[in-house]
């Protein structure tokens, strides 16, 4: 493969990798249906609320008007709190209510309960009594410059590390300029740090109200995977500290060939971690 073809392939692969990693995981748009006698109760679950304001909730009832449920109520709780209930009121062909607004970063759980005039009961989800509930995440807005800066830094950092891996394969096969590897990894690590921590933490605060929710203080997937990737590349850079920081290969802790292998392994690890869906 010609050099410019390798670079084009590298750019395309890195772009796909970052876009996969940065795209928020979207739940499948689904409509759930329950039955109460001759009545079908349809509801499209709400899974996130971005910005301020309450969350509109609606259900549609299909069947004979005389057989409509006597009432439909929504039960919700914030995090691990106790349940509160609110009735759904007629609004055109639907029944509707609004869940009160919550601070960004809050997780709210809810289910719907319908009862007819003779006491028959159905819930959505069907397993609500067993603890299976709908979940809503309340999120804030991240500014466009911050979002672009975060994605741009993470993209550029991963791209440079990928270039370092390509240079490493060439170096292990036929030698050549090792500096291309060390510089790519060093600058890539710096950009991953900038995109993942100052910018990433600012993103977390804007969207969830907390700058960091990953390990060791939480279990957020996005923050944790960013930390794992950065720690790997930071350790790799420190192992080559003589070359990178002092221009003195004799002070490195690993050989150049070992560092080239670590660069390839790190790129594969980064790719696998970036394929984990983004929480934002």
Secondary structure, DSSP 8 states (H G I E B T S, - for coil): --HHHHHHHHHHHHHHHHHHHHSB-------EEEEETTEEEEE----EEESSS-EEEEEEEES-GGGS-SEEEEEEEETTS--EEEE-EEETTEEEEEE----TT-EEEEEEEEE-TT--EEEESTTGGGT--EEEEEE----HHHHHHHHHHHHHHHHHHHHHHHHHHHHHHH---THHHHHHHHHHHHHHHIIIIIHHHHHHHHHHS-S--STTT---HHHHHHHHHHHHHHHHHHHTHIIIIIS-GGG-SS-HHHHHHHHHHHHHHHHHHHTS-B--
